[in-house]
Amino acid sequence: MIPLFYARLLRSWAVLKRLTTDVPFGVLLSGGLDSSLVAAVACRYLAKSEAARQWGSQLHTFCVGLEGSPDLKAAREVADYLGTHHHKFHFTVHEGIDALEEVIYHIETYDVTTVRASTPMFLMSRKIKSLGVKMVLSGEGSDEIFGGYLYFHKAPNKEEFHQETCQNIKALHLCDCLRANKSTSAWGVEARVPFLDKEFIKTAMDIKLPPPPPPPLQFYTQFKYCNKADLGRIENWVLCKAFDDDQKPYLLKHNLHRQKGRFSDGVGYSWIDGLKDHANKQVTDSMLMNASFVYPENTPTTKEGYYYRTIFEKYFPKNAARSTVPGGPSVACSTAKAVEWDAEWSKNPDPSGRASLGVHAAAYEESKNVKTGSLVSDSPQKLVKGVAEKVAAVV
């Protein structure tokens, strides 16, 4: 067994290594667990680093969102707690739509969730560069390593959970890392990702528990397995537990246990809704019906996907280019295999986290199979309390 404090130590070291820089820098802070921990560790050790002597010991953090978005509120709260110099940037749905062609040109993909998330990041990177900042730390990789996406709660067993994390890590260069790298580099900003430190990945993918205790608290040997109904764990449970330090807290409890949300959701739910509305005006029913004739490879199944594909083909018309983009059904950024974990998901295969019916606090609709009073259907506050009680009883 690898102790949790060792995971915390390696995580901190991964951040420290990336603070070696000779240019102005900061942290992308959405207020979610991943980016908040990057900021918390950076703040804790920045004063003793070489970078602090050159650029100052107060960390700069950056967040983007629509007016009143969940991320802007959560990021401000984390920044105030950590004492960072926080910069929040607003954008409108109209500004995002205007930037779509430029975004797709730079990120070189028509993948729906990547386009959705890259656009706010692209707009934020432009403003970050205007401040003279040339390097940022970002939280990509954590959800793939630890099964932090909401759909992981429906994993039927620890083996499929683990296989899904492996597939997600292997595809990072096609999705989240592609977004983080190209959305920032389009404006000359370098993004560094501490969670993808090789030593940290090696350690995190080997975390296990000793044999489980007897019923009723039946725990699986896979430490990261987070099925709520069986274990009472929230997503990214390993990170939450590793950095849950009552003596010297890294974050406030409710920030540490904030429910996972896709970046494209966190910037404001009306962002995705606005994109869909715009695509509906650009793509007719007839166009979508004949999509298989126009785009026989990776045929778009939604008007939004069709719209992004037309922009992509405008700049990258070759077969070699379009074949680099992953396809197939997905819910909340899952692989096609994971869609089979819940029959309800096949009815709404959307990459938004809100498609995680029965799990996301703001899901598109409630699953008819969710029983009232279960951990899945409870409020986030009640869920966190229930998780804490189960964890305290076992660990």
N, C-alpha and C positions, 0 to 999 in steps of 0.2 A: 504493500500500500504506500502511496506517495502522500504525505501529509498535506493538508490544505495550506499550511503556512509556507511550504516549499513552493506551491503553485503561486502564492502571493509574492514570494521572494523573486521567482523567475519573472513574474509579470512586471514587477517593479524594475528589475534589471533590464528588461526589454525596453521599457520607456526611457530609462536612464541612458542607454546606449544611443538612443535616437535624439538625445538632447545635445549631442556633439555636433555643433554647427557654428559657422562663422557668418551667418546671415540672420536678419530679424525673423522671428518665428512665433508660432502660437499653436492653439489647439482648436480643432473643430468640435464644438460642444452643442449637441442636440438636446441634452438633458436626459438622454437614455443611459442605461447602465454602462455600456461599452465606452462611449465618449466621456462620460462623467468620471469613470475610473482612470482613464488616461489623464484627464485634467487633474484629478486628485493626487495621483502619484507624481505627476510633473510638478505640481505645487509643493508637495512635501519635500522633494529633493532638489528643486531648482536652485535654491539659495546657495547650495554647496557646489554647484556645477560651474564649469568654465564659462558656459554660456551666460550665466548670471552676471559675471564680472564684465562681460562685454555689452550685454543688452538689458541688464537690470533683472531684479529678482521677482518682479510682479509679472505673472503669466498673462498673456493676452488670449482671450477666448472669443470664438466667433459662432454665431448662429443665424439661420435664415428661416423665414416663414411668412405666411400670410398674416395679416393683422389678426391678433387674438389666437394664433395657432397654439396647439399643445406644446410643441417644442420650444417656442419662444418663452412661454411661461416657465416650463421646467428648467430650461437652460439658465434663465435669470436667477432662479432659486438656487441652483447649484453654484453658479458663479458668485453669488452673494455669500454663500456659505464658505466657499474656498478663498474668497477675497481676490478674484482675478479682475483684470481690466477687461470688461466684457463689451463686445460690440455686437449689437443685434441689427440685422438687415431685413427690411420688409420688401416683398415683391407682390405684384398683383397677378391674377390669373392671366390677364391680357398681356402683361410683360413676359410671362412665361411662354405663352403661345407664340408671341412674336419671336422668341429666341429658339423655337424648336428646330428650324432648319439648320441654324448654326450649331446647335447642340448635336444633332444627329451627324452632321459633317465631322465634328471633332471626335465624338465617341465611337463612330464607325459601327453602329449597330441599330437594328430596328426592334430589338427586344423591348417589350412594352414596359416592364417594371424598371429597366435600366434607363429608358428615356424619361420616364416619370421622375425618377430620383435624380438623374443627372442635371436636369434643367435648373432646379433651385441651387444645386451645388455649383453649376456653371456661373449663374448670376452672382452667387456669393463670392466665388473665386475672383471675379473681376473687381469687386469692391475690396477684397482682401489685398489684392495686388496694388490697388490705388493707395493703400495705406503704407506701402513699402515693405510689406511682409512677403518673404520668399519661400518659407517652409512652414508646413503645418503638420501636426500629429493628428491621426484619425483612428477611429475605432473599428475599422473593417476587419473581418475575420473571426471575431468572437462568436457570433451567432452560428457560423458554420462549424466551428470547433466544438462548441458546447451545446449545440442544439437549441439555440436561443429563439428561433422563430416559433410563433404560436402553434403552427401545425404539428410541431413535434409532440405536443400533448396527446395527439391521437396515435402515436407510434404503438403498434400492437405488442411489441416486445423489444428487449434491449438489443437484440441482434439487428433488427431492421432499423432501429434508432441509430446504431453505430454505422451501419452501411450508408445511411442517408447523410450523416455528417461527413463521411469519407468522400462521397460523390459531390457534396457541396464544396468541400475544400478544393477538390480537383477542378471544379468549374469556376472558381473565384475570378480567374483571369477573363472570363467571358461575361461576368456580371458586376458584382460589387467593386472588385479591384479595378476593373475596366473603368467604371464610373469614377472612382476616387482618383485614379491616375490621370485620365484624359480630361475630366471636367476641370481639374486644377491646372494641369500642364498646358491647357489651351491658353491660359493667361500667364504662364511662366512661374507658377507656384508648384513647389514640390510637396507631395503628400507622403508621409512616412507612416507605416502601419505596425505598431509594436506587437499587436496580437499575432502577427504572422512571422515573428521571430522564430527561426528554425528550432532552436532549443526549446522554446516555449511550446511550439506545436508538438514536438516529440514527447514532451512531458504530459501535456494536456490530453493527448490521444491515448495515454496509457494509464490514466487515473482510474483506480478501481477501489471498491470497498472489500473488506473481509467478508466471509460467509454471512448471509443475512440472519438476523435474529429470528426466533420462532414467531409464528402468527400471534396476534393479528397484525403486527407491524412487519410485514413481509417486504424486505428491501432486496432489490436485485444487485448483482455484483457490479453492474455497470453504474458507476457513480453519477454519470450525467443524466441518466434516464429520468424524465420529468413528468411522466403520465400522472396527472393530478388525481384521477380516480383511485389509482393504486398506491401512490406514494405521497400525495399531498405536497408536491414540490412545484415551485414556479419555474418558468423557463430560466436558463442560465443559473441554475441553483448553485453550481460549483463556485462561480464567481461571487455570487451574493454571500455565500457562506465564508469563502476565503477572506473577503474584505469586510466582514461584519465584525468590526473591532470596537467593543464597548469602551475600552480604555482610551484609545486614540482614534475616534471614528474618521473614516475616510469620507463618508457621505452621511446625510440624514437618512434615517431608516426608510422613509417612504420614497426617497429618491433611489435608494439601493434596491428597492422592490418594485420599482415602476414597471408596469406591464410593457412588454415589447411592442413596438409599433414600427412599421416600415417607415423609412425616411420620407417617402413620398406621401405617407399618411400624416406623419407628424408635423410637416410644414403647413398643414391645414387640410381638412377633409374635402373642402370645396375645390382644392387643386385638381384632384383626380376627377371629381364630378365635372369640373369645367373643361378638362381635356376631353372627356367623353362627349359632352355636349358639342364641343367644337368639331370633333371627328364626325359626329352624326350629321352635321351640316355640310361636311366636305365629301362624305362617302354615302352614296345612295344604297338603298336595299338591293337594287339590281347589280350594282358594282360588287357588293359583298357576295351575292349569290353566285356570281361568275368568277369569284376570286381564284378558284382552282385552275381556271384556264389562263388567267393572267399571271398568277404566281404558283406554278405547280409544286415548287419546292418550298417547304415551310409555309404552306398556305395560311394566310391570316384568317382567324375565325371571328374577329370582332372588327367593327368599323375603326376603332382606335388603332388596332394593329395594322389594318389596311392603310390607314393614313400615314403612319410612320414608315411603312414599307415603300409607299410611293416617294417619300422624301429620300429615303435611303437609296432607292434605285436611280434617282436623279443624279446622285454623286458617285455611286458605286454600282454600275450596271453589269459588272462581270459575275459569272457564276462563282468564281473563286472567292469573291467578296461576300456574297449572300450566304455561301455555305459555311462561313465562320460563325454564324449566329445560331445559337441553340434554339430548338423548337420543341413542340409537344405540349401537352396539357400541364398546367401548373396552378397551384393554389398557394398564395402567400409565398411565392418563390420556391416551391418544392420541386422535386423531380417528378416525372410522370408516374413513377412507381408509388410515391407517397400519396398521390391523389386517390389511390385505391384504399387508403386507410379509413376513409369516411365516405359513405355513399352519397351524402348530401353535397360533398364538394364537387362532384362531377357535374352538378346542376349549375354551379357558379364558379368555373375555373378561372378566377381572377387573381392576379399576382398581389393584389392589395392584402395587407394583414387583416382587413375587415372581412375578407372572404373566409377566415377561420371561424366558421359558424360554431356557436356554443363555447368559444374560447375568448375571442376578442370582446372587450367591454363595449365596443361600439360597432359590433358586427353588422353587416348589411341586413341580416334578418336573424331571428332566433331559430335555431334548429328545433324541429318538432320533437326530436328524440331526447332533448335535454330535460331532465327532471328538475322541477323547481326545488330549490333547497340544496342542491349539490354544490360542490366547490366550483364547478364549471360555470354555473349560472349565477353564483353569488356576485355581489359587488366587489370591485378590486380591493376595497378596504377590508371587507370580511374575508376575502380570499387570503390576503397577506397574513391576517391574524390566524386563520386556520392553518396555513403553512408553517408559521412560526411555532405554533403549538406542537405540530407533528415533528418538526425538526428538533425542537428542544427535548422531546421525549425519547429521541433515538440517538442524537449525536452527543 
